[in-house]
């Protein structure tokens, strides 16, 4: 367990001068792929964690079972936000719109309302997750929103840290690893875009490290895994580690673009079209990868402690430790 600052070392919020313990955290988007890992890590390190949850049929009981508290909050309802911030020192925003939701409503309007509420409530630290290279692609709605949110955060007066993400290893499990193990077809593209995936547990660990690093305040830091992969390389890696062949159904990038153009002609399908805008990046061959030297230095992270995709996948298929290095070496060789 990494010790956190004692609760008695409080900071003073702007609302009435009430001391707020430095170990109090609000995790927004706590039930998501990244959010739940941040919650778990923060609890393990001794923080008092509060989680925002939306009213739903399946409540997030697992968060309370872990020891966190929950508060009903909806980013699309700004009036629900201030109550969640009472007594909070640090906000860690892991939230994003679900596929069926509007990115404009959640990722832009909701985040602006959250940042404004954090200003008004005297929040001392604010962590935001963005997308690598977002400022280079204003034609992609979500990336444009992330870039605009970064700029808005810079003018907020909050002590912020922005992490620009490339991709999560966990996404590979449902999209590739499990279907290949179950001998089901997988969907892919033949593009040359490469992504340096990262384990969300490593992202959570690095996030909590930033709270102990004054040098990270006001910084925009990349988060990239040890190596970048194309979709084809990911499929080949899963095939090698699972010792089976995959049935890959290739989706031409031009078809994704055409689908987006058709959807854009229907007002009701606008959000789906916006999500397909990533097709433009698929045809660009861009690398979603970054040099992590400065991030590791600022946060005091040992580079060797960050999981590789090979190690992550091997841990899931339970290959024994004595044979693991051999399998990793062979898998990497197959990608060359």
Helices and strands as residue ranges (DSSP letters): E 11-12, E 19-20, E 24-28, H 35-44, E 48-53, H 61-66, E 69-72, G 78-80, H 82-85, E 90-93, H 103-103, I 104-110, H 111-120, E 125-131, G 134-136, H 141-154, E 160-165, H 170-172, I 173-177, H 178-181, E 186-188, E 194-195, H 200-210, G 214-216, E 219-223, H 231-242, E 248-250, H 253-264, G 267-269, H 270-275, G 276-278, H 279-282, E 287-288, H 293-299, G 303-305, H 309-316, H 321-335
